[in-house]
């Protein structure tokens, strides 16, 4: 049986009394996914909520001609698949494992029954959905109004967890992101991302070492985000 501590590490359920998670943990199923394995596909029925124990998962849209737009990258403690559970509609995007990942699956009926009697979890869920809608609207605005360097600046700041707090001079992106993954997040070629990263590095805005990107001057990247 899956221990309730696995649930406590997920942002949706954090700070809940341990006793409330015991029954829910009994309904979890653990699944392992290999790198590049499709977890859910757009149009699939929404039957489970996915909780990430380890690994990274990208949420993306794909066009008929093979183009990909990565909406976000999630890691341990994150969850996805909640929209289809709430409205009963098919999945609105693909979810693909970026690396070997371990996920916990919670069936729709168990999830709905749990949140119906716990308004604090429902409020947290609605807050997450609201942030997701704001994020997708921002992606659309950036695509329409920002140039490639500005869009890349936005993604780098988001991946580093930037909260627009000037006191933090440097920010580090803990996950190793390939240039191809960054390109898919802003809808451009890998070559374009390579040129922008090199430019940022020459300007002293970022540093790169061992696949880890450190933002040396977050304030300068933020200035690029003016529409």
C-alpha positions as CSV (number, residue, x, y, z in Angstrom):
1,X,0.0,0.0,0.0
2,X,1.2,3.5,-0.8
3,X,2.1,5.5,2.4
4,X,0.2,8.7,3.1
5,X,3.5,10.7,3.2
6,X,3.5,10.4,-0.6
7,X,0.3,12.4,-0.7
8,X,1.6,14.9,1.8
9,X,4.4,15.9,-0.6
10,X,1.9,16.9,-3.2
11,X,1.0,20.7,-3.1
12,X,-2.7,20.0,-3.4
13,X,-2.8,18.0,-0.2
14,X,-0.1,19.7,1.9
15,X,-0.9,20.8,5.4
16,X,-3.9,18.5,5.7
17,X,-4.1,16.4,8.9
18,X,-2.3,13.1,8.4
19,X,-5.5,11.2,9.3
20,X,-7.4,12.6,6.4
21,X,-4.8,11.2,3.9
22,X,-4.8,7.6,5.1
23,X,-8.0,6.6,3.3
24,X,-7.1,8.5,0.2
25,X,-3.7,6.9,0.0
26,X,-5.4,3.4,-0.1
27,X,-6.9,4.4,-3.4
28,X,-3.6,5.4,-5.1
29,X,-2.0,3.4,-7.8
30,X,1.7,3.8,-8.6
31,X,2.9,3.8,-12.2
32,X,6.3,4.1,-13.8
33,X,7.0,5.8,-17.1
34,X,10.1,5.8,-19.3
35,X,11.6,8.8,-20.9
36,X,9.5,10.1,-23.8
37,X,6.6,7.8,-22.9
38,X,3.1,9.4,-23.4
39,X,1.2,9.4,-20.1
40,X,-2.0,10.9,-21.5
41,X,-3.0,12.1,-24.9
42,X,-5.2,15.0,-25.9
43,X,-8.8,13.6,-26.4
44,X,-8.4,10.8,-23.9
45,X,-11.1,10.4,-21.3
46,X,-10.3,12.0,-18.0
47,X,-10.4,9.2,-15.5
48,X,-7.5,9.9,-13.1
49,X,-5.6,12.7,-11.4
50,X,-1.8,12.3,-11.7
51,X,0.5,13.2,-8.8
52,X,4.2,13.4,-9.6
53,X,6.5,11.5,-7.1
54,X,9.7,11.8,-9.1
55,X,10.8,12.8,-12.6
56,X,9.6,15.5,-14.9
57,X,6.5,15.7,-17.1
58,X,5.8,18.2,-20.0
59,X,2.3,19.3,-20.8
60,X,2.1,20.1,-24.5
61,X,0.0,20.6,-27.6
62,X,0.8,19.1,-30.9
63,X,-0.3,20.2,-34.4
64,X,-1.2,17.8,-37.2
65,X,2.1,18.6,-39.0
66,X,4.2,17.6,-36.0
67,X,4.9,21.0,-34.3
68,X,4.9,21.0,-30.6
69,X,4.2,23.8,-28.0
70,X,5.1,23.0,-24.4
71,X,2.8,24.7,-22.0
72,X,4.6,23.8,-18.9
73,X,7.1,21.4,-17.3
74,X,6.1,19.8,-13.9
75,X,8.2,18.0,-11.3
76,X,7.9,16.3,-7.9
77,X,5.0,17.6,-5.8
78,X,3.1,18.9,-8.9
79,X,-0.1,17.3,-10.3
80,X,-2.0,17.4,-13.6
81,X,-5.1,16.1,-15.2
82,X,-7.5,18.0,-12.9
83,X,-9.4,19.9,-15.6
84,X,-10.8,16.8,-17.2
85,X,-11.7,15.4,-13.8
86,X,-13.7,18.5,-12.9
87,X,-15.7,19.0,-16.1
88,X,-15.8,15.4,-17.4
89,X,-14.5,16.5,-20.8
90,X,-11.7,14.7,-22.7
91,X,-8.0,15.6,-22.0
92,X,-7.1,19.1,-23.4
93,X,-3.4,18.4,-23.8
94,X,-0.7,15.7,-24.0
95,X,1.4,14.8,-21.0
96,X,4.8,13.2,-21.7
97,X,7.6,12.0,-19.4
98,X,10.8,14.0,-20.0
99,X,12.8,11.5,-18.0
100,X,12.0,8.3,-16.1
101,X,9.1,9.3,-13.8
102,X,7.1,7.8,-11.0
103,X,3.5,8.9,-10.7
104,X,0.6,8.3,-8.4
105,X,-2.9,7.8,-10.0
106,X,-6.1,8.8,-8.2
107,X,-9.4,7.7,-9.8
108,X,-11.9,10.4,-10.6
109,X,-14.6,9.1,-8.3
110,X,-12.2,8.9,-5.3
111,X,-10.9,12.4,-6.0
112,X,-14.3,14.0,-6.3
113,X,-15.6,12.2,-3.2
114,X,-12.6,13.5,-1.3
115,X,-12.8,17.2,-2.3
116,X,-16.6,17.4,-1.9
117,X,-16.2,17.3,1.9
118,X,-13.0,19.3,2.1
119,X,-13.5,22.9,1.0
120,X,-9.8,23.9,1.7
121,X,-8.7,21.3,-0.9
122,X,-11.3,22.6,-3.4
123,X,-10.2,26.2,-2.9
124,X,-6.5,25.1,-3.5
125,X,-7.6,23.3,-6.6
126,X,-9.5,26.3,-7.9
127,X,-6.5,28.5,-7.3
128,X,-4.4,26.1,-9.3
129,X,-6.9,26.1,-12.2
130,X,-7.0,29.9,-12.1
131,X,-3.2,30.0,-12.3
132,X,-3.2,27.6,-15.2
133,X,-5.7,29.7,-17.1
134,X,-3.7,32.8,-16.5
135,X,-0.5,31.0,-17.6
136,X,-2.1,29.8,-20.9
137,X,-3.4,33.4,-21.6
138,X,0.1,34.7,-20.9
139,X,1.6,32.2,-23.4
140,X,-0.8,33.4,-26.0
141,X,0.0,37.1,-25.3
142,X,3.8,36.4,-25.4
143,X,3.4,34.6,-28.7
144,X,1.6,37.5,-30.2
145,X,3.5,40.5,-28.8
146,X,7.0,39.5,-27.6
147,X,10.1,38.8,-29.7
148,X,12.0,35.5,-29.3
149,X,14.6,36.8,-26.7
150,X,11.7,38.2,-24.5
151,X,9.8,35.0,-24.7
152,X,12.9,33.0,-23.7
153,X,13.5,35.4,-20.9
154,X,10.0,34.8,-19.6
155,X,10.5,31.0,-19.7
156,X,13.8,31.2,-17.9
157,X,12.4,33.3,-15.2
158,X,9.4,31.0,-14.8
159,X,11.6,27.9,-14.6
160,X,13.7,29.5,-12.0
161,X,10.7,30.3,-9.8
162,X,11.0,34.1,-10.2
163,X,8.4,36.0,-8.2
164,X,9.5,39.4,-9.3
165,X,11.3,40.0,-6.0
166,X,14.3,42.4,-6.6
167,X,16.2,41.4,-3.4
168,X,17.1,38.0,-5.0
169,X,20.1,38.9,-7.2
170,X,20.6,35.4,-8.8
171,X,18.2,32.6,-9.7
172,X,19.1,29.1,-10.7
173,X,17.1,26.7,-12.8
174,X,17.5,23.4,-11.0
175,X,16.2,21.2,-13.7
176,X,18.5,20.6,-16.7
177,X,16.6,21.9,-19.7
178,X,17.8,21.1,-23.2
179,X,17.7,23.7,-25.9
180,X,15.1,21.6,-27.7
181,X,12.9,21.6,-24.7
182,X,13.2,25.4,-24.3
183,X,12.5,25.9,-28.0
184,X,9.3,23.8,-27.7
185,X,8.2,26.1,-24.8
186,X,8.3,29.2,-26.9
187,X,7.5,27.8,-30.3
188,X,10.8,28.4,-32.1
189,X,13.7,26.3,-33.4
190,X,16.6,25.0,-31.2
191,X,19.0,27.2,-33.2
192,X,17.1,30.3,-32.3
193,X,17.3,29.3,-28.6
194,X,21.0,28.6,-28.9
195,X,21.6,32.1,-30.3
196,X,19.5,33.8,-27.6
197,X,21.2,31.9,-24.8
198,X,24.6,32.8,-26.2
199,X,23.6,36.5,-26.5
200,X,22.3,36.5,-22.9
201,X,25.6,34.9,-21.8
202,X,27.7,37.5,-23.6
203,X,25.6,40.2,-22.0
204,X,26.3,38.8,-18.5
205,X,22.7,38.0,-17.9
206,X,23.1,34.2,-17.5
207,X,25.7,31.6,-17.0
208,X,25.7,28.0,-18.0
209,X,27.6,25.1,-16.4
210,X,26.9,21.4,-16.7
211,X,23.5,22.0,-18.2
212,X,22.5,24.2,-15.3
213,X,21.4,27.8,-16.1
214,X,21.9,30.6,-13.6
215,X,20.2,33.9,-14.1
216,X,22.7,36.5,-13.0
217,X,20.6,39.6,-13.5
218,X,16.9,38.8,-13.2
219,X,16.0,42.5,-13.3
220,X,17.4,42.9,-16.8
221,X,15.5,39.9,-18.1
222,X,12.3,41.2,-16.5
223,X,12.7,44.5,-18.4
224,X,12.4,42.6,-21.7
225,X,8.8,41.5,-20.8
226,X,7.1,44.8,-21.5
227,X,4.5,44.6,-24.2
